[in-house]
Amino acid sequence: MKVVTRFAPSPTGLLHIGGARTALFNYLYAKHYNGSYLLRIEDTDKDRSTDKSLESIFEGLKWLGLIGDQPAIYQSNQIDKHKEIANKLAISDKAYYCYLSQLELETIRKQNKLQGKPFRSPWRDPYYRGERIGKPVLRIRMPDTGQTNILDLVQGNINVANQQLDDFVLMRSDDSPTYMLAVVVDDHDMGITHILRGDDHLNNAIRQTKIYEALNWQPPVFGHIPLIHGSDGAKLSKRHGAVGVEAYKNMGFYPEAVKNYLARLGWSHGNEEYFSQEQAISWFDGSSLGRSPARFDLQKLVAVNAQWLKKESFERLHTQILEYHTLQKNKKISDKFKERLKILLPHLLERNSIISELASEIDYLIYDGRPEINSEANKFLNDQSCNVLQLFSNILHELPSDATSFQIFIDDWLTKQKIKMQDLGIPLRIVLTGGKTAPSIFDLIQSLGLKEVSSRINEICN
């Protein structure tokens, strides 16, 4: 049997981390077994579905490489098939039309709740002679005996007594299908064999299994995964970083890093922390899926991204920095930027975890001439500090080109001039980079070159 999985988002909100993980798990499972991974848009809720949400879903999935092996199917285009199957269930007496008024419905529900019984409509009795007012709903006829069993990939063996299940609605009175019916029909038509999703759908799986049984269809294999929680164990919310996936793209995270991190939220392969998608596919066989809620930790995601940042080739990083960099200052990019970056990159990677952060900190490498000096750093520039910098500028041509000899030379020079290292180091970093925090003086000078160092000192201190 060919494995076919699906991701079926509803375009009523952004694609969040939880949905992205669901898509990823279904993708990995399908690819592990050389199967297919499909995408279905469940857009039947026209009141809440929006173009913005749909765009967010597609953009997020495209960025993550989880767009689907075939063009997406739209649930709203399948309405006629849903109605056809509903009619088939009614004709076979596996479902029945219910004409209860809202008042009658509420009364029966209250009585059944008090008695601890599931909802059963009197209209399930073919001899019931109630008044047929208005348009009916179509309800599934739930067995009163027996059990419904699901062997879940994650939760294990689940048994529910049928007498505990309601006669739930399949078709509304406005002749529109409910989620329960539409999902079953669509999954069957798409040939879905396995479904991995959040454990908030576990109760749905029990009820959907009854529809499969009523139609004599083979139900898919389910795997219900605990939902993602925040780092504090509470339900994941915006304060934990639960924003749309595109926000992580805009922040400069790599899609490979996001997938690497998401794969570890509820699944593991030994002690492996950092791995490629190809490795994940080879390992993801449906086992090792946890039964406890995973915790989303933004700092951990940052740490994973840092590992992927360090794996990038120099050429790709150079290109990405220019792509992420805001070129709104009408300045010409230095001809020496690439050469400068090559010298400083190892040091920059030790200090940065996200490409956008790295790119935003290196104007001083990208452009020639005086850097923009932030207000806090500007406080350290005065006549005294400029005097020190000008003295230093006079000996630039004497500086050794290796780090050890450079440090010995600088220490000796500072001693002779009766200058403290901080009185040179802080203002020098500021005039060279625009801020107090920067790589070592030696690395900065090696990267920028003596001519550029001298030019920046003179431009600011003269």
C-alpha positions, 0 to 999 in steps of 0.5 A, spaced: 500 500 500 502 506 498 502 511 503 499 518 502 498 523 507 495 530 507 495 537 511 489 540 511 489 547 514 483 552 514 484 559 511 481 562 517 488 564 520 495 565 519 500 558 519 502 558 526 508 553 528 503 548 530 500 547 523 507 547 520 509 542 525 503 538 523 505 539 515 512 537 516 510 530 520 506 528 514 511 530 509 516 526 513 512 520 514 510 520 507 517 521 504 520 515 509 515 510 505 516 513 498 509 516 498 505 522 497 504 528 501 498 532 499 495 539 501 487 540 502 485 547 503 478 546 508 475 553 506 468 551 507 467 556 512 466 562 508 464 567 513 471 566 517 476 564 511 480 570 508 485 571 502 490 573 507 490 567 511 490 563 505 496 567 502 499 566 509 498 558 509 501 558 502 507 562 503 509 559 509 508 552 506 512 554 500 518 557 504 518 551 508 518 546 502 512 543 504 507 545 499 504 538 497 506 534 491 500 536 487 496 542 486 492 543 492 485 541 493 479 546 495 474 543 500 469 548 497 469 544 490 467 538 493 460 540 496 457 536 490 460 529 492 459 531 500 452 531 498 452 525 494 455 521 500 450 524 505 444 522 500 447 515 500 448 514 507 440 516 508 438 511 503 442 506 506 439 508 513 446 509 516 443 516 517 436 519 518 433 526 517 432 530 524 426 535 524 427 537 531 426 545 533 432 548 536 427 548 543 426 541 542 433 540 541 436 544 547 430 540 551 433 533 549 440 535 550 439 537 557 435 531 559 440 526 556 446 530 560 442 529 566 441 522 565 449 521 562 446 519 556 449 521 549 444 525 544 439 521 540 433 524 536 426 521 536 427 522 529 431 516 528 425 511 530 422 510 523 415 510 526 416 517 530 410 521 528 413 528 530 411 534 526 416 536 520 417 543 520 422 547 516 428 543 513 431 537 517 439 536 518 442 529 517 444 525 523 448 519 523 445 513 526 450 511 531 450 504 534 447 503 541 452 497 542 459 495 541 465 499 541 469 503 536 476 502 536 482 506 533 490 503 533 493 510 534 500 511 532 501 515 538 496 514 543 496 506 542 489 502 542 483 507 544 476 504 545 470 508 546 463 505 547 458 506 541 453 508 546 457 514 549 457 517 542 452 522 539 448 522 533 452 528 530 450 532 524 452 530 517 448 535 513 446 542 516 439 544 514 441 549 509 444 543 505 451 544 507 456 538 509 459 539 516 466 538 518 465 531 520 462 528 513 467 533 509 473 531 511 472 523 511 469 524 504 475 528 502 480 524 505 477 517 502 477 521 495 484 523 495 486 516 497 489 518 504 492 512 508 495 516 514 493 522 518 498 525 523 495 531 527 494 534 533 490 530 539 485 535 539 482 531 533 482 525 537 475 525 539 473 527 531 477 521 529 472 516 533 466 519 530 469 519 523 471 512 524 463 511 524 462 514 518 468 510 514 464 504 517 457 506 515 460 507 508 464 500 508 470 504 507 477 503 510 479 508 515 486 511 515 491 510 520 491 516 525 496 519 529 494 524 534 500 528 537 500 532 543 499 540 542 505 544 543 506 548 549 510 554 551 516 554 555 512 555 561 508 549 560 502 553 558 498 553 552 502 556 546 500 563 545 503 570 542 507 571 548 511 564 547 512 566 540 506 563 537 506 568 531 505 566 523 511 562 520 512 568 515 514 572 521 520 567 522 522 568 515 522 575 516 526 575 522 531 571 518 531 564 520 533 559 515 527 554 513 532 548 514 533 550 521 525 551 523 524 544 520 530 541 524 527 545 530 520 543 529 521 536 528 524 535 535 518 538 538 514 531 539 519 526 536 526 524 536 531 520 533 536 518 539 540 524 541 540 527 534 539 535 535 542 538 528 540 534 522 538 535 515 531 534 512 534 528 508 536 525 515 529 526 518 526 523 512 530 516 513 529 516 520 521 518 521 518 511 521 512 513 525 515 511 532 518 515 537 513 520 537 512 522 544 505 522 548 507 529 552 506 536 550 512 539 546 515 546 549 516 551 544 522 555 546 524 561 542 531 561 544 532 554 543 530 555 535 535 561 535 540 556 537 538 551 532 538 556 527 546 558 529 548 551 527 545 552 520 548 559 519 555 556 521 554 551 515 552 556 510 558 557 505 561 563 504 558 565 497 551 564 500 552 568 506 555 573 502 549 573 497 544 573 503 547 578 507 546 583 501 539 580 500 537 582 507 541 588 508 537 595 507 540 598 501 536 605 503 542 609 504 543 611 497 550 609 499 555 605 494 557 598 496 564 597 497 568 594 492 572 591 498 566 588 502 567 581 500 574 581 502 572 584 508 567 579 510 571 573 509 576 576 514 571 577 519 566 572 518 568 567 523 568 572 528 561 574 526 558 567 526 560 567 533 556 573 535 550 572 531 545 566 530 540 569 525 542 572 518 538 578 519 541 580 525 548 579 522 547 583 516 544 589 520 550 589 524 556 590 519 554 597 515 561 598 517 564 593 512 559 594 507 560 601 506 566 605 505 567 612 510 564 614 516 559 609 519 553 611 523 555 612 530 549 611 535 547 616 540 550 611 546 557 610 543 557 618 541 558 619 548 565 616 548 568 621 542 571 627 545 577 631 544 581 626 549 579 620 545 580 623 538 587 625 541 589 618 542 586 616 536 590 621 532 596 618 535 594 611 534 593 613 526 600 615 526 603 609 527 598 604 523 604 603 518 608 600 523 603 595 526 605 587 525 600 583 521 600 577 525 595 577 532 601 575 537 606 580 534 600 586 534 598 585 541 605 585 543 606 592 539 600 595 542 601 593 549 608 596 548 606 602 545 600 603 550 605 603 556 610 608 553 604 613 551 601 612 558 594 610 555 590 605 558 587 599 553 580 601 554 582 609 552 584 606 545 579 600 544 573 603 545 573 610 541 577 606 536 571 601 535 566 606 535 570 610 529 571 604 525 564 600 526 559 606 529 558 602 536 562 599 542 561 592 541 565 589 535 570 584 533 577 585 536 581 591 534 586 586 530 581 583 526 577 590 525 584 593 522 586 586 518 579 587 515 578 594 513 585 595 511 590 601 514 588 606 509 580 605 511 582 605 518 586 612 517 581 615 513 575 613 518 579 616 524 581 622 520 574 623 518 571 623 525 576 626 529 579 632 524 
